[in-house]
């Protein structure tokens, strides 16, 4: 990862490219929370290597308008390896038989945990389930012998995401920019996805 040293000013992107501003946050001590009691009808189910289709369907349902695309362009064998990795805990939050939330914790780096993916279906945002899912994630992360929990969010994310992470105990420590091809132009997301991100065709 290179340190960016640009003069102040405007820079035009090549057509078909996007840049998003990423805020890096971390938590260096356990907040002392316990796993929540889920309302009746809700449960967590861990994804395994045979659950690629179910995982991607949930990933798309939550992230299509937030410009989530990494797991959609990933080769299936690599995604199966992630979902089968004992150091990566990837859970779907289910309401009955319907997957409505995603929580993924990555413990691959010794002493640390990345809150890799976190989100709810749009219809459930604002009902308090996000707080419960975060409580679940914090409790599970700090049950392990870690000294740091970290997460990234970006300006494509829900407008309340950064405030939510800060209210949950995370502290910003860096800002990065990420450049990537527009996944709507490659067909990995529909052209109508993420309408708040301008679509400029080559």
SERO-4910 file (N, C-alpha, C, O; in steps of 0.05 Angstrom, whole numbers):
BEGIN
 pado doro    nc1    nc2    nc3   cac1   cac2   cac3    cc1    cc2    cc3    oc1    oc2    oc3
  Unk    A     17    -24      0      0      0      0     18     25      0     34     29     18
  Unk    A     15     41    -21     32     65    -24     21     89     -9     -4     92     -8
  Unk    A     38    105      1     30    130     14     25    151     -8     44    157    -24
  Unk    A      1    162    -10     -6    181    -31      5    208    -25      0    219     -3
  Unk    A     19    220    -44     30    247    -40     24    263    -65     40    265    -83
  Unk    A      0    274    -66     -9    289    -90    -12    319    -83    -20    325    -60
  Unk    A     -6    336   -102    -13    364    -97    -43    368    -95    -58    352   -107
  Unk    A    -52    388    -80    -80    393    -79    -91    399   -106    -78    412   -123
  Unk    A   -116    390   -111   -128    396   -137   -147    374   -145   -153    356   -130
  Unk    A   -158    376   -169   -176    357   -180   -162    339   -200   -144    347   -215
  Unk    A   -170    314   -201   -158    294   -219   -180    279   -232   -197    267   -219
  Unk    A   -179    278   -259   -200    264   -274   -193    235   -275   -170    228   -282
  Unk    A   -213    218   -270   -209    189   -271   -213    179   -300   -229    191   -315
  Unk    A   -198    158   -308   -205    146   -333   -234    135   -333   -243    126   -312
  Unk    A   -247    136   -355   -275    126   -356   -275     96   -350   -258     81   -359
  Unk    A   -295     89   -333   -297     61   -325   -283     56   -298   -285     34   -287
  Unk    A   -269     76   -288   -256     73   -262   -272     88   -240   -285    108   -246
  Unk    A   -270     78   -216   -282     91   -193   -261     94   -171   -242     79   -169
  Unk    A   -265    114   -154   -248    118   -131   -267    123   -107   -285    139   -108
  Unk    A   -262    108    -85   -278    113    -61   -259    120    -38   -236    110    -37
  Unk    A   -269    136    -20   -254    145      4   -260    125     27   -283    122     35
  Unk    A   -239    113     37   -242     92     57   -233    102     84   -211    114     86
  Unk    A   -249     99    104   -241    106    132   -235     80    147   -251     62    147
  Unk    A   -211     79    159   -202     56    174   -207     62    204   -199     83    214
  Unk    A   -219     42    217   -225     45    246   -215     21    261   -213     -1    250
  Unk    A   -209     25    287   -200      3    303   -211      6    331   -219     27    340
  Unk    A   -209    -17    346   -217    -19    374   -194    -35    387   -188    -57    378
  Unk    A   -183    -24    408   -159    -36    420   -164    -49    447   -145    -59    460
  Unk    A   -188    -50    456   -195    -63    481   -224    -73    479   -240    -61    465
  Unk    A   -229    -94    493   -256   -105    492   -276    -86    505   -270    -75    527
  Unk    A   -299    -82    493   -320    -66    506   -335    -81    527   -353    -70    540
  Unk    A   -329   -107    530   -342   -122    552   -371   -129    547   -386   -132    565
  Unk    A   -378   -133    521   -406   -140    515   -409   -171    513   -390   -185    507
  Unk    A   -433   -180    518   -439   -209    516   -455   -213    490   -466   -194    479
  Unk    A   -457   -237    481   -473   -243    458   -502   -236    464   -512   -242    486
  Unk    A   -516   -225    445   -544   -216    450   -564   -239    450   -558   -261    440
  Unk    A   -587   -234    462   -610   -252    459   -625   -243    435   -636   -221    435
  Unk    A   -627   -259    414   -640   -252    390   -670   -254    392   -680   -272    406
  Unk    A   -685   -236    380   -714   -238    380   -723   -265    369   -709   -277    353
  Unk    A   -747   -273    376   -757   -298    366   -758   -298    336   -767   -278    323
  Unk    A   -750   -320    324   -750   -322    295   -724   -316    282   -720   -321    258
  Unk    A   -705   -304    297   -678   -297    286   -657   -317    296   -658   -326    319
  Unk    A   -638   -323    278   -617   -341    286   -593   -336    267   -595   -325    245
  Unk    A   -569   -343    277   -545   -341    261   -538   -369    250   -542   -389    263
  Unk    A   -529   -369    225   -521   -394    213   -494   -389    199   -491   -371    183
  Unk    A   -474   -406    206   -448   -402    194   -447   -414    166   -457   -436    161
  Unk    A   -435   -399    147   -432   -408    120   -408   -427    119   -389   -424    133
  Unk    A   -411   -447    101   -389   -465     96   -382   -465     66   -394   -450     51
  Unk    A   -362   -480     58   -352   -479     31   -372   -488     10   -369   -481    -14
  Unk    A   -393   -501     18   -414   -509     -2   -436   -488     -4   -456   -493    -19
  Unk    A   -434   -466     10   -455   -446     12   -449   -422     -6   -459   -400      0
  Unk    A   -434   -425    -27   -427   -402    -44   -451   -388    -55   -452   -363    -53
  Unk    A   -470   -402    -66   -493   -389    -78   -509   -374    -57   -518   -351    -62
  Unk    A   -514   -386    -33   -529   -372    -12   -513   -348     -2   -525   -327      3
  Unk    A   -487   -350      1   -471   -328     10   -473   -305    -10   -477   -282     -3
  Unk    A   -469   -311    -36   -469   -290    -56   -496   -277    -58   -498   -252    -63
  Unk    A   -517   -292    -55   -544   -280    -57   -548   -260    -34   -559   -238    -39
  Unk    A   -539   -267    -10   -541   -248     12   -522   -225      9   -530   -202     14
  Unk    A   -498   -230      0   -478   -209     -5   -490   -188    -25   -487   -164    -21
  Unk    A   -502   -198    -46   -514   -181    -66   -538   -165    -55   -541   -141    -59
  Unk    A   -555   -179    -40   -579   -167    -29   -572   -144    -11   -585   -123    -11
  Unk    A   -551   -147      6   -543   -126     24   -527   -104     10   -531    -81     15
  Unk    A   -509   -113     -7   -489    -94    -17   -492    -83    -44   -475    -67    -53
  Unk    A   -513    -91    -59   -515    -82    -86   -515    -51    -89   -502    -40   -106
  Unk    A   -530    -38    -71   -531     -8    -73   -509      5    -57   -508     30    -55
  Unk    A   -491    -11    -45   -468      0    -30   -442     -5    -44   -420      0    -34
  Unk    A   -444    -15    -69   -421    -20    -86   -404    -43    -75   -379    -42    -77
  Unk    A   -416    -63    -62   -402    -87    -54   -399   -104    -78   -419   -111    -91
  Unk    A   -375   -112    -85   -371   -128   -109   -348   -149   -105   -346   -167   -122
  Unk    A   -332   -147    -85   -308   -163    -83   -314   -193    -84   -299   -208    -97
  Unk    A   -335   -202    -70   -341   -230    -69   -357   -239    -94   -362   -263    -98
  Unk    A   -365   -220   -110   -380   -227   -135   -361   -232   -158   -366   -248   -176
  Unk    A   -338   -219   -157   -318   -223   -179   -297   -244   -171   -281   -252   -188
  Unk    A   -298   -254   -147   -279   -273   -137   -284   -301   -149   -307   -309   -151
  Unk    A   -263   -315   -155   -266   -343   -165   -280   -360   -144   -275   -357   -120
  Unk    A   -296   -379   -153   -312   -395   -134   -294   -412   -116   -300   -415    -93
  Unk    A   -271   -422   -127   -254   -439   -110   -241   -422    -88   -237   -432    -65
  Unk    A   -235   -397    -94   -224   -379    -73   -245   -372    -52   -239   -372    -28
  Unk    A   -270   -367    -61   -291   -361    -42   -297   -385    -25   -301   -383     -1
  Unk    A   -297   -409    -37   -301   -433    -21   -279   -437      0   -285   -446     22
  Unk    A   -255   -429     -7   -233   -431     12   -237   -412     35   -230   -419     58
  Unk    A   -247   -388     30   -253   -369     51   -275   -379     70   -272   -379     94
  Unk    A   -296   -389     58   -319   -398     74   -313   -424     89   -326   -430    109
  Unk    A   -292   -438     80   -284   -462     94   -260   -458    113   -251   -478    125
  Unk    A   -250   -434    114   -226   -428    130   -234   -426    160   -251   -410    167
  Unk    A   -223   -443    177   -231   -441    206   -223   -415    219   -234   -409    240
  Unk    A   -205   -399    207   -198   -373    218   -216   -351    209   -213   -328    217
  Unk    A   -236   -357    192   -255   -337    182   -283   -347    189   -291   -368    179
  Unk    A   -297   -331    205   -324   -339    213   -344   -321    198   -346   -297    202
  Unk    A   -358   -333    179   -377   -319    163   -405   -329    169   -412   -352    165
  Unk    A   -423   -311    178   -449   -318    187   -471   -303    172   -468   -280    165
  Unk    A   -492   -317    166   -517   -305    157   -536   -302    180   -538   -320    197
  Unk    A   -548   -279    182   -570   -275    202   -596   -282    188   -602   -270    167
  Unk    A   -610   -301    199   -635   -310    186   -659   -302    202   -660   -304    227
  Unk    A   -679   -293    188   -706   -289    199   -723   -311    187   -732   -309    164
  Unk    A   -729   -332    203   -741   -356    191   -722   -368    172   -699   -375    179
  Unk    A   -731   -372    147   -713   -384    127   -700   -363    109   -686   -371     90
  Unk    A   -704   -338    115   -693   -317     97   -669   -304    110   -669   -296    133
  Unk    A   -647   -303     94   -622   -290    103   -626   -260    101   -632   -250     80
  Unk    A   -621   -246    123   -626   -217    124   -602   -201    134   -603   -177    135
  Unk    A   -581   -215    142   -558   -201    153   -532   -216    148   -533   -241    145
  Unk    A   -510   -202    148   -484   -215    143   -464   -205    164   -461   -181    169
  Unk    A   -449   -223    176   -428   -217    195   -404   -235    189   -407   -260    189
  Unk    A   -381   -223    183   -357   -239    178   -334   -229    194   -328   -205    193
  Unk    A   -321   -247    209   -298   -240    226   -274   -256    215   -275   -280    212
  Unk    A   -252   -242    211   -228   -254    200   -206   -253    221   -196   -232    229
  Unk    A   -198   -277    231   -177   -279    252   -151   -289    240   -134   -299    256
  Unk    A   -146   -287    214   -122   -298    203    -96   -286    213    -76   -300    216
  Unk    A    -97   -260    220    -73   -247    231    -73   -250    261    -91   -242    275
  Unk    A    -51   -262    271    -49   -268    299    -54   -243    316    -42   -223    311
  Unk    A    -71   -246    337    -75   -224    356    -94   -203    346    -99   -183    360
  Unk    A   -105   -206    321   -122   -186    310   -147   -199    298   -148   -223    293
  Unk    A   -167   -182    294   -191   -191    280   -201   -168    262   -202   -145    270
  Unk    A   -208   -176    237   -220   -157    219   -250   -162    218   -259   -184    214
  Unk    A   -266   -141    223   -294   -143    218   -297   -139    188   -300   -116    178
  Unk    A   -296   -161    173   -293   -160    144   -318   -151    130   -317   -135    111
  Unk    A   -341   -162    138   -367   -154    126   -388   -153    148   -389   -169    166
  Unk    A   -405   -132    145   -426   -128    165   -448   -113    151   -444    -92    139
  Unk    A   -472   -123    152   -494   -109    140   -521   -123    143   -522   -147    150
  Unk    A   -542   -108    138   -569   -118    140   -584   -112    114   -577    -94     99
  Unk    A   -604   -129    108   -622   -123     86   -635    -96     91   -641    -88    113
  Unk    A   -640    -81     69   -649    -53     71   -675    -52     87   -680    -32    102
  Unk    A   -693    -71     84   -719    -70     97   -717    -71    128   -735    -64    142
  Unk    A   -694    -81    138   -691    -84    167   -674    -62    180   -671    -62    204
  Unk    A   -662    -45    164   -646    -23    175   -663     -4    191   -685      3    183
  Unk    A   -653      3    215   -667     22    232   -686      9    252   -701     23    266
  Unk    A   -685    -18    255   -702    -32    274   -687    -42    298   -698    -57    315
  Unk    A   -662    -35    301   -646    -43    324   -631    -69    320   -616    -77    337
  Unk    A   -635    -82    297   -622   -108    293   -592   -103    287   -576   -121    293
  Unk    A   -585    -80    276   -557    -75    271   -541    -74    297   -518    -83    299
  Unk    A   -553    -62    318   -540    -61    344   -536    -90    355   -515    -96    366
  Unk    A   -556   -107    351   -553   -134    361   -532   -149    345   -516   -164    357
  Unk    A   -531   -145    319   -511   -159    303   -483   -149    309   -464   -165    309
  Unk    A   -480   -123    315   -454   -113    323   -447   -124    350   -423   -132    354
  Unk    A   -466   -126    369   -460   -138    395   -450   -166    391   -432   -175    405
  Unk    A   -463   -181    374   -455   -208    368   -426   -209    357   -410   -225    366
  Unk    A   -420   -191    339   -394   -191    327   -372   -183    347   -351   -195    348
  Unk    A   -378   -163    364   -359   -154    384   -354   -177    404   -331   -182    412
  Unk    A   -375   -189    413   -372   -211    433   -356   -234    421   -337   -244    435
  Unk    A   -362   -242    397   -347   -264    385   -318   -257    380   -300   -273    384
  Unk    A   -313   -233    371   -285   -225    366   -269   -225    391   -246   -235    391
  Unk    A   -279   -213    412   -263   -210    437   -263   -235    454   -250   -235    475
  Unk    A   -278   -255    446   -275   -281    459   -248   -294    452   -238   -311    467
  Unk    A   -237   -286    430   -211   -295    422   -189   -279    435   -194   -257    445
  Unk    A   -165   -289    435   -142   -274    447   -131   -253    428   -109   -256    418
  Unk    A   -147   -232    424   -138   -211    406   -133   -185    422   -142   -182    445
  Unk    A   -118   -167    410   -113   -141    421   -123   -119    403   -121    -95    410
  Unk    A   -133   -126    380   -143   -106    361   -165   -117    343   -162   -139    332
  Unk    A   -186   -101    341   -208   -107    323   -210    -83    304   -211    -60    313
  Unk    A   -211    -88    278   -211    -66    259   -232    -70    237   -241    -92    231
  Unk    A   -239    -48    224   -259    -48    203   -254    -25    184   -243     -4    192
  Unk    A   -262    -28    159   -262     -6    140   -290      1    132   -308    -17    131
  Unk    A   -295     26    127   -320     35    115   -312     55     94   -290     67     94
  Unk    A   -331     61     75   -324     80     54   -349     97     48   -370     92     58
  Unk    A   -345    117     31   -366    136     25   -388    124      7   -408    137      3
  Unk    A   -384    100     -3   -406     86    -17   -425     73      3   -447     65     -4
  Unk    A   -416     70     28   -432     55     48   -456     71     56   -460     94     47
  Unk    A   -473     59     74   -496     73     84   -487     99     98   -466     99    111
  Unk    A   -502    121     94   -493    147    105   -489    147    135   -475    164    146
  Unk    A   -502    128    149   -499    127    179   -478    107    188   -474    103    211
  Unk    A   -464     94    168   -446     72    176   -423     83    193   -417     71    214
  Unk    A   -410    104    185   -387    114    200   -395    121    229   -381    114    248
  Unk    A   -417    136    232   -426    142    259   -433    118    275   -429    117    299
  Unk    A   -445     98    262   -452     73    276   -427     59    286   -426     50    309
  Unk    A   -406     57    270   -381     44    279   -369     60    302   -359     48    321
  Unk    A   -369     86    300   -357    102    322   -373     99    347   -362     97    369
  Unk    A   -400     98    345   -417     94    369   -413     67    381   -419     62    404
  Unk    A   -404     48    364   -400     20    374   -373     17    388   -367     -4    399
  Unk    A   -356     38    387   -331     37    401   -306     38    383   -284     37    393
  Unk    A   -310     39    357   -287     40    339   -277     69    336   -293     88    338
  Unk    A   -251     72    332   -239     98    330   -224    100    303   -208     83    297
  Unk    A   -230    121    287   -216    124    262   -186    128    266   -178    142    284
  Unk    A   -170    116    248   -141    119    251   -127    126    224   -104    134    224
  Unk    A   -141    123    202   -129    129    176   -151    132    155   -174    123    158
  Unk    A   -144    146    134   -162    150    111   -146    141     86   -123    149     83
  Unk    A   -159    125     69   -146    115     45   -165    120     21   -189    126     25
  Unk    A   -154    119     -3   -171    118    -26   -167     92    -41   -144     82    -42
  Unk    A   -188     81    -52   -187     56    -67   -196     61    -96   -218     72   -100
  Unk    A   -180     54   -115   -188     56   -143   -194     28   -154   -180      9   -148
  Unk    A   -216     26   -169   -223      0   -180   -241      4   -205   -252     26   -209
  Unk    A   -243    -17   -221   -261    -17   -243   -290    -16   -233   -296    -28   -213
  Unk    A   -307     -3   -248   -336     -1   -241   -348    -29   -246   -350    -37   -269
  Unk    A   -357    -43   -225   -368    -70   -229   -395    -70   -244   -403    -91   -253
  Unk    A   -408    -47   -247   -432    -46   -263   -426    -49   -293   -442    -59   -308
  Unk    A   -403    -40   -301   -395    -42   -329   -386    -70   -337   -386    -77   -360
  Unk    A   -377    -85   -317   -368   -113   -322   -391   -133   -320   -388   -156   -327
  Unk    A   -414   -123   -311   -437   -141   -308   -439   -155   -281   -457   -171   -277
  Unk    A   -420   -149   -263   -421   -162   -236   -443   -149   -219   -452   -162   -200
  Unk    A   -450   -124   -224   -472   -111   -212   -490    -99   -234   -479    -92   -255
  Unk    A   -516    -97   -230   -533    -86   -251   -527    -56   -254   -517    -43   -236
  Unk    A   -533    -46   -278   -528    -18   -284   -542      1   -265   -533     23   -261
  Unk    A   -565     -8   -254   -580      9   -236   -570      8   -207   -581     22   -190
  Unk    A   -551     -9   -201   -541    -11   -174   -527     15   -165   -517     30   -182
  Unk    A   -527     20   -139   -514     43   -127   -520     69   -143   -502     81   -154
  Unk    A   -545     77   -144   -552    100   -160   -539    126   -150   -538    146   -165
  Unk    A   -529    126   -126   -515    150   -116   -487    153   -127   -474    173   -122
  Unk    A   -477    132   -141   -451    133   -153   -454    137   -183   -465    119   -197
  Unk    A   -445    160   -194   -450    165   -223   -437    143   -240   -415    133   -235
  Unk    A   -452    135   -260   -443    115   -279   -435    129   -305   -451    141   -319
  Unk    A   -409    128   -310   -397    141   -334   -385    119   -352   -365    107   -345
  Unk    A   -399    114   -374   -390     92   -391   -366    100   -408   -363    124   -415
  Unk    A   -349     81   -414   -325     87   -431   -334     97   -459   -317    103   -476
***
